[in-house]
Amino acid sequence: MSLNFEIIKGNHGRCQIELTGRLDTHTWPQLESVLAGLDGKEFSLQIVDMANLDYISSAGLRCLFKARKSAVAAGAAFLLVNLQPQVQKVLDIIKALPANEIFANNLELEEYLLKVQKQA
């Protein structure tokens, strides 16, 4: 299976990347090039929606880690939402991303963003 993605550039510096398929050795380069093209100054909130991501390999994880590192260096937030159980399990095992940057669903994410906005 391949990887498909849609980038939704919203208002107020928000960008959502919706992934479908498999993020693996064969598909990570296309996602990496897209994520590298997102300017952290222009898009200070980068959300990766993984609702339709069926599989992630170590190469796919590396791609996400690199994108997160670039976003954070530019002052942007890089958040993951709607992880499938098999993808969540991989992230739980490696514990390489902060738990407060991973959200079970859109409602949980939006509640977090409202809380952060009120604090600012």
N, CA, C and O atoms as a DFTB+ gen file, in Angstrom:
480 C
 N C O
     1  1       0.831      -1.179       0.000
     2  2       0.000       0.000       0.000
     3  2       0.875       1.241       0.000
     4  3       2.008       1.204       0.479
     5  1       0.374       2.303      -0.517
     6  2       1.129       3.546      -0.610
     7  2       0.723       4.507       0.498
     8  3      -0.105       4.192       1.353
     9  1       1.318       5.663       0.457
    10  2       0.987       6.734       1.384
    11  2       0.351       7.865       0.598
    12  3       0.895       8.320      -0.408
    13  1      -0.785       8.306       1.057
    14  2      -1.432       9.490       0.503
    15  2      -1.535      10.506       1.619
    16  3      -1.664      10.149       2.789
    17  1      -1.477      11.756       1.255
    18  2      -1.613      12.795       2.266
    19  2      -2.265      14.018       1.656
    20  3      -2.179      14.284       0.457
    21  1      -2.917      14.743       2.538
    22  2      -3.539      16.002       2.148
    23  2      -3.078      17.049       3.147
    24  3      -3.093      16.818       4.356
    25  1      -2.675      18.179       2.643
    26  2      -2.251      19.275       3.505
    27  2      -3.329      20.341       3.471
    28  3      -3.686      20.857       2.412
    29  1      -3.837      20.658       4.640
    30  2      -4.885      21.663       4.769
    31  2      -4.281      22.849       5.509
    32  3      -4.022      22.782       6.711
    33  1      -4.062      23.926       4.780
    34  2      -3.481      25.131       5.361
    35  2      -4.609      26.045       5.790
    36  3      -5.365      26.562       4.968
    37  1      -4.705      26.233       7.096
    38  2      -5.792      27.028       7.646
    39  2      -5.348      28.416       8.044
    40  3      -4.241      28.855       7.731
    41  1      -6.226      29.083       8.731
    42  2      -5.967      30.441       9.209
    43  2      -5.163      30.420      10.498
    44  3      -5.067      29.397      11.174
    45  1      -4.599      31.549      10.817
    46  2      -3.905      31.763      12.085
    47  2      -2.734      30.799      12.290
    48  3      -2.484      30.358      13.412
    49  1      -2.022      30.474      11.218
    50  2      -0.822      29.660      11.329
    51  2      -1.039      28.182      11.551
    52  3      -0.134      27.475      11.994
    53  1      -2.231      27.712      11.248
    54  2      -2.543      26.292      11.470
    55  2      -2.435      25.518      10.156
    56  3      -2.907      25.964       9.110
    57  1      -1.806      24.355      10.237
    58  2      -1.659      23.485       9.080
    59  2      -1.902      22.052       9.543
    60  3      -1.332      21.611      10.541
    61  1      -2.745      21.333       8.817
    62  2      -3.028      19.943       9.162
    63  2      -2.622      19.038       8.012
    64  3      -2.970      19.286       6.857
    65  1      -1.884      17.989       8.337
    66  2      -1.437      17.007       7.359
    67  2      -2.175      15.707       7.655
    68  3      -1.979      15.110       8.713
    69  1      -3.016      15.269       6.735
    70  2      -3.801      14.050       6.924
    71  2      -3.139      12.912       6.155
    72  3      -2.980      12.979       4.936
    73  1      -2.758      11.875       6.881
    74  2      -2.054      10.732       6.292
    75  2      -2.988       9.549       6.098
    76  3      -3.832       9.265       6.948
    77  1      -2.833       8.864       4.975
    78  2      -3.598       7.654       4.679
    79  2      -2.655       6.615       4.102
    80  3      -1.899       6.905       3.175
    81  1      -2.696       5.402       4.647
    82  2      -1.888       4.308       4.102
    83  2      -0.781       3.883       5.036
    84  3      -0.998       3.662       6.227
    85  1       0.431       3.769       4.468
    86  2       1.586       3.268       5.194
    87  2       2.734       4.271       5.112
    88  3       3.070       4.767       4.037
    89  1       3.319       4.552       6.250
    90  2       4.503       5.404       6.302
    91  2       5.680       4.483       6.602
    92  3       5.914       4.096       7.747
    93  1       6.406       4.145       5.555
    94  2       7.444       3.125       5.696
    95  2       8.675       3.480       4.866
    96  3       8.838       4.617       4.423
    97  1       9.526       2.495       4.669
    98  2      10.785       2.678       3.946
    99  2      10.583       3.220       2.538
   100  3      11.423       3.962       2.027
   101  1       9.488       2.857       1.922
   102  2       9.233       3.271       0.552
   103  2       8.519       4.612       0.443
   104  3       8.638       5.292      -0.576
   105  1       7.786       4.998       1.468
   106  2       6.943       6.192       1.357
   107  2       7.426       7.406       2.142
   108  3       6.965       8.518       1.888
   109  1       8.343       7.220       3.087
   110  2       8.763       8.342       3.912
   111  2       9.380       9.486       3.124
   112  3       9.168      10.639       3.499
   113  1      10.145       9.237       2.033
   114  2      10.768      10.381       1.353
   115  2       9.756      11.407       0.818
   116  3      10.013      12.610       0.858
   117  1       8.610      10.932       0.320
   118  2       7.638      11.884      -0.204
   119  2       7.041      12.719       0.924
   120  3       6.800      13.911       0.732
   121  1       6.796      12.134       2.089
   122  2       6.276      12.906       3.211
   123  2       7.339      13.855       3.747
   124  3       7.040      15.002       4.080
   125  1       8.555      13.391       3.829
   126  2       9.630      14.239       4.342
   127  2       9.787      15.502       3.506
   128  3       9.969      16.588       4.055
   129  1       9.718      15.370       2.189
   130  2       9.870      16.549       1.344
   131  2       8.727      17.544       1.547
   132  3       8.940      18.756       1.495
   133  1       7.537      17.041       1.775
   134  2       6.391      17.917       2.023
   135  2       6.529      18.605       3.381
   136  3       6.329      19.815       3.491
   137  1       6.866      17.840       4.402
   138  2       7.000      18.414       5.742
   139  2       8.153      19.416       5.803
   140  3       8.062      20.426       6.500
   141  1       9.216      19.142       5.087
   142  2      10.354      20.067       5.063
   143  2       9.975      21.396       4.417
   144  3      10.588      22.426       4.698
   145  1       8.971      21.369       3.559
   146  2       8.528      22.589       2.896
   147  2       7.597      23.453       3.733
   148  3       7.231      24.551       3.315
   149  1       7.209      22.971       4.910
   150  2       6.340      23.761       5.784
   151  2       7.188      24.704       6.632
   152  3       8.060      24.268       7.383
   153  1       6.926      25.965       6.505
   154  2       7.661      26.979       7.243
   155  2       7.079      27.096       8.652
   156  3       5.907      27.432       8.823
   157  1       7.900      26.818       9.648
   158  2       7.459      26.887      11.029
   159  2       7.072      28.286      11.468
   160  3       6.293      28.450      12.406
   161  1       7.601      29.282      10.808
   162  2       7.228      30.667      11.136
   163  2       5.834      30.975      10.581
   164  3       5.043      31.664      11.227
   165  1       5.540      30.467       9.394
   166  2       4.230      30.693       8.781
   167  2       3.169      29.799       9.420
   168  3       2.042      30.233       9.657
   169  1       3.539      28.545       9.697
   170  2       2.607      27.586      10.288
   171  2       3.111      27.199      11.672
   172  3       3.850      26.226      11.828
   173  1       2.709      27.962      12.659
   174  2       3.191      27.750      14.020
   175  2       2.477      26.594      14.726
   176  3       2.864      26.192      15.823
   177  1       1.439      26.071      14.088
   178  2       0.735      24.902      14.609
   179  2       0.619      23.877      13.485
   180  3      -0.152      24.056      12.543
   181  1       1.399      22.800      13.601
   182  2       1.414      21.740      12.593
   183  2       0.840      20.481      13.225
   184  3       1.374      19.945      14.195
   185  1      -0.271      20.025      12.641
   186  2      -0.986      18.869      13.185
   187  2      -0.942      17.736      12.170
   188  3      -1.311      17.918      11.010
   189  1      -0.494      16.578      12.604
   190  2      -0.472      15.397      11.744
   191  2      -1.619      14.493      12.176
   192  3      -1.607      13.936      13.273
   193  1      -2.613      14.356      11.296
   194  2      -3.781      13.517      11.568
   195  2      -3.497      12.119      11.019
   196  3      -3.330      11.936       9.813
   197  1      -3.446      11.137      11.922
   198  2      -3.069       9.778      11.563
   199  2      -4.252       8.816      11.608
   200  3      -4.068       7.608      11.758
   201  1      -5.462       9.350      11.478
   202  2      -6.670       8.526      11.570
   203  2      -6.675       7.398      10.552
   204  3      -7.214       6.325      10.821
   205  1      -6.086       7.624       9.396
   206  2      -6.090       6.615       8.332
   207  2      -4.700       6.054       8.037
   208  3      -4.470       5.470       6.978
   209  1      -3.786       6.235       8.971
   210  2      -2.452       5.663       8.816
   211  2      -2.463       4.270       9.419
   212  3      -2.655       4.106      10.624
   213  1      -2.257       3.266       8.575
   214  2      -2.354       1.868       9.005
   215  2      -1.067       1.308       9.593
   216  3      -1.096       0.363      10.381
   217  1       0.060       1.894       9.206
   218  2       1.348       1.306       9.580
   219  2       2.406       2.392       9.588
   220  3       2.371       3.322       8.782
   221  1       3.355       2.261      10.520
   222  2       4.513       3.156      10.535
   223  2       5.749       2.328      10.848
   224  3       5.746       1.525      11.781
   225  1       6.795       2.522      10.075
   226  2       8.056       1.809      10.290
   227  2       9.042       2.749      10.983
   228  3       8.723       3.906      11.255
   229  1      10.235       2.242      11.264
   230  2      11.267       3.087      11.875
   231  2      11.640       4.247      10.958
   232  3      11.951       5.338      11.435
   233  1      11.611       4.023       9.659
   234  2      11.898       5.108       8.711
   235  2      10.807       6.174       8.776
   236  3      11.099       7.366       8.688
   237  1       9.569       5.758       8.927
   238  2       8.463       6.703       9.072
   239  2       8.567       7.491      10.361
   240  3       8.305       8.694      10.387
   241  1       8.951       6.808      11.435
   242  2       9.148       7.494      12.717
   243  2      10.248       8.535      12.605
   244  3      10.100       9.657      13.090
   245  1      11.333       8.171      11.976
   246  2      12.459       9.089      11.791
   247  2      12.012      10.335      11.031
   248  3      12.428      11.449      11.351
   249  1      11.166      10.140      10.029
   250  2      10.629      11.244       9.249
   251  2       9.835      12.198      10.143
   252  3       9.999      13.414      10.049
   253  1       8.987      11.660      10.996
   254  2       8.196      12.494      11.906
   255  2       9.072      13.186      12.943
   256  3       8.845      14.352      13.266
   257  1      10.073      12.477      13.469
   258  2      10.972      13.081      14.453
   259  2      11.727      14.259      13.848
   260  3      11.889      15.300      14.483
   261  1      12.178      14.082      12.627
   262  2      12.913      15.145      11.944
   263  2      12.007      16.360      11.704
   264  3      12.429      17.502      11.889
   265  1      10.775      16.109      11.297
   266  2       9.826      17.205      11.069
   267  2       9.516      17.924      12.378
   268  3       9.426      19.151      12.410
   269  1       9.355      17.168      13.442
   270  2       9.093      17.780      14.747
   271  2      10.268      18.640      15.183
   272  3      10.080      19.752      15.677
   273  1      11.469      18.129      15.002
   274  2      12.663      18.873      15.388
   275  2      12.744      20.199      14.635
   276  3      13.058      21.232      15.227
   277  1      12.466      20.173      13.349
   278  2      12.490      21.398      12.538
   279  2      11.400      22.375      12.973
   280  3      11.636      23.580      13.065
   281  1      10.213      21.851      13.238
   282  2       9.102      22.708      13.664
   283  2       9.424      23.383      14.990
   284  3       9.257      24.594      15.131
   285  1       9.882      22.607      15.953
   286  2      10.198      23.147      17.275
   287  2      11.326      24.180      17.179
   288  3      11.283      25.211      17.850
   289  1      12.322      23.908      16.354
   290  2      13.426      24.861      16.175
   291  2      12.933      26.189      15.614
   292  3      13.520      27.236      15.888
   293  1      11.865      26.150      14.837
   294  2      11.291      27.368      14.259
   295  2      10.236      27.996      15.173
   296  3       9.625      29.005      14.821
   297  1      10.027      27.395      16.347
   298  2       9.055      27.931      17.292
   299  2       7.638      27.435      17.071
   300  3       6.691      28.001      17.619
   301  1       7.481      26.398      16.285
   302  2       6.152      25.854      15.991
   303  2       5.853      24.633      16.862
   304  3       6.761      23.976      17.370
   305  1       4.579      24.352      17.019
   306  2       4.141      23.136      17.701
   307  2       3.893      22.065      16.647
   308  3       3.370      22.357      15.571
   309  1       4.264      20.834      16.952
   310  2       4.089      19.697      16.049
   311  2       3.329      18.641      16.834
   312  3       3.889      18.002      17.724
   313  1       2.048      18.453      16.506
   314  2       1.168      17.593      17.279
   315  2       0.638      16.444      16.437
   316  3       0.425      16.591      15.234
   317  1       0.428      15.299      17.078
   318  2      -0.130      14.125      16.413
   319  2      -1.513      13.855      16.980
   320  3      -1.741      14.003      18.180
   321  1      -2.444      13.454      16.102
   322  2      -3.809      13.193      16.543
   323  2      -4.377      11.981      15.814
   324  3      -3.977      11.672      14.692
   325  1      -5.306      11.307      16.463
   326  2      -6.057      10.187      15.882
   327  2      -5.181       9.002      15.491
   328  3      -5.337       8.449      14.403
   329  1      -4.274       8.613      16.360
   330  2      -3.420       7.471      16.057
   331  2      -4.201       6.169      16.143
   332  3      -4.971       5.954      17.079
   333  1      -3.998       5.312      15.166
   334  2      -4.561       3.975      15.195
   335  2      -3.850       3.191      16.301
   336  3      -2.697       3.489      16.615
   337  1      -4.514       2.195      16.898
   338  2      -3.902       1.460      18.019
   339  2      -2.521       0.888      17.707
   340  3      -1.627       0.934      18.552
   341  1      -2.340       0.352      16.505
   342  2      -1.044      -0.245      16.164
   343  2       0.057       0.812      16.032
   344  3       1.220       0.525      16.316
   345  1      -0.287       2.001      15.615
   346  2       0.686       3.101      15.528
   347  2       0.949       3.658      16.922
   348  3       2.094       3.943      17.274
   349  1      -0.099       3.813      17.709
   350  2       0.044       4.293      19.091
   351  2       0.951       3.359      19.884
   352  3       1.773       3.810      20.681
   353  1       0.798       2.061      19.661
   354  2       1.605       1.077      20.385
   355  2       3.091       1.268      20.099
   356  3       3.917       1.198      21.009
   357  1       3.428       1.508      18.842
   358  2       4.831       1.740      18.473
   359  2       5.362       2.975      19.196
   360  3       6.460       2.938      19.751
   361  1       4.600       4.066      19.196
   362  2       5.041       5.284      19.874
   363  2       5.146       5.079      21.381
   364  3       6.042       5.630      22.020
   365  1       4.236       4.291      21.955
   366  2       4.296       3.999      23.386
   367  2       5.565       3.225      23.736
   368  3       6.176       3.460      24.778
   369  1       5.949       2.318      22.874
   370  2       7.131       1.485      23.143
   371  2       8.405       2.316      23.096
   372  3       9.259       2.192      23.974
   373  1       8.538       3.152      22.092
   374  2       9.795       3.893      21.947
   375  2       9.845       5.168      22.785
   376  3      10.932       5.663      23.085
   377  1       8.697       5.702      23.164
   378  2       8.603       6.890      24.019
   379  2       9.528       8.015      23.548
   380  3      10.221       8.638      24.353
   381  1       9.530       8.261      22.264
   382  2      10.424       9.278      21.709
   383  2       9.756      10.634      21.547
   384  3      10.433      11.635      21.315
   385  1       8.444      10.675      21.665
   386  2       7.727      11.948      21.558
   387  2       7.049      12.245      22.889
   388  3       6.552      11.337      23.554
   389  1       7.029      13.511      23.275
   390  2       6.343      13.853      24.525
   391  2       4.854      13.482      24.465
   392  3       4.187      13.737      23.462
   393  1       4.355      12.895      25.518
   394  2       2.956      12.455      25.562
   395  2       1.987      13.615      25.395
   396  3       0.878      13.423      24.895
   397  1       2.386      14.818      25.806
   398  2       1.493      15.972      25.694
   399  2       1.412      16.522      24.272
   400  3       0.763      17.542      24.044
   401  1       2.058      15.864      23.318
   402  2       1.982      16.254      21.912
   403  2       1.211      15.227      21.082
   404  3       1.157      15.328      19.856
   405  1       0.615      14.242      21.753
   406  2      -0.141      13.180      21.079
   407  2      -1.553      13.175      21.647
   408  3      -1.744      13.129      22.862
   409  1      -2.542      13.221      20.755
   410  2      -3.935      13.328      21.177
   411  2      -4.758      12.187      20.586
   412  3      -4.590      11.819      19.423
   413  1      -5.637      11.643      21.397
   414  2      -6.442      10.489      20.992
   415  2      -7.435      10.829      19.891
   416  3      -7.714      10.000      19.025
   417  1      -7.972      12.052      19.923
   418  2      -8.985      12.436      18.939
   419  2      -9.010      13.957      18.778
   420  3      -8.314      14.680      19.490
   421  1      -9.816      14.424      17.841
   422  2      -9.876      15.858      17.547
   423  2     -10.429      16.666      18.720
   424  3      -9.981      17.786      18.964
   425  1     -11.384      16.117      19.435
   426  2     -11.963      16.828      20.570
   427  2     -10.902      17.085      21.644
   428  3     -10.799      18.190      22.177
   429  1     -10.129      16.063      21.948
   430  2      -9.061      16.204      22.937
   431  2      -8.047      17.252      22.483
   432  3      -7.582      18.060      23.287
   433  1      -7.708      17.239      21.208
   434  2      -6.777      18.221      20.656
   435  2      -7.337      19.629      20.778
   436  3      -6.635      20.530      21.235
   437  1      -8.579      19.836      20.380
   438  2      -9.184      21.166      20.422
   439  2      -9.295      21.684      21.853
   440  3      -9.086      22.873      22.096
   441  1      -9.619      20.810      22.797
   442  2      -9.676      21.223      24.200
   443  2      -8.305      21.682      24.685
   444  3      -8.193      22.676      25.402
   445  1      -7.276      20.960      24.296
   446  2      -5.904      21.345      24.645
   447  2      -5.552      22.701      24.043
   448  3      -4.990      23.561      24.721
   449  1      -5.882      22.888      22.771
   450  2      -5.552      24.155      22.105
   451  2      -6.289      25.326      22.746
   452  3      -5.715      26.405      22.891
   453  1      -7.550      25.133      23.132
   454  2      -8.300      26.189      23.835
   455  2      -7.656      26.526      25.168
   456  3      -7.561      27.696      25.540
   457  1      -7.219      25.512      25.879
   458  2      -6.559      25.720      27.169
   459  2      -5.263      26.521      27.002
   460  3      -4.992      27.449      27.765
   461  1      -4.473      26.151      26.000
   462  2      -3.230      26.863      25.728
   463  2      -3.510      28.309      25.330
   464  3      -2.810      29.225      25.760
   465  1      -4.526      28.504      24.517
   466  2      -4.889      29.845      24.053
   467  2      -5.311      30.719      25.241
   468  3      -4.946      31.893      25.299
   469  1      -6.065      30.168      26.172
   470  2      -6.495      30.932      27.340
   471  2      -5.321      31.312      28.231
   472  3      -5.330      32.370      28.860
   473  1      -4.314      30.452      28.283
   474  2      -3.142      30.720      29.111
   475  2      -2.249      31.799      28.503
   476  3      -1.498      32.471      29.209
   477  1      -2.344      31.952      27.187
   478  2      -1.453      32.907      26.498
   479  2      -1.911      34.328      26.615
   480  3      -1.262      35.231      26.088
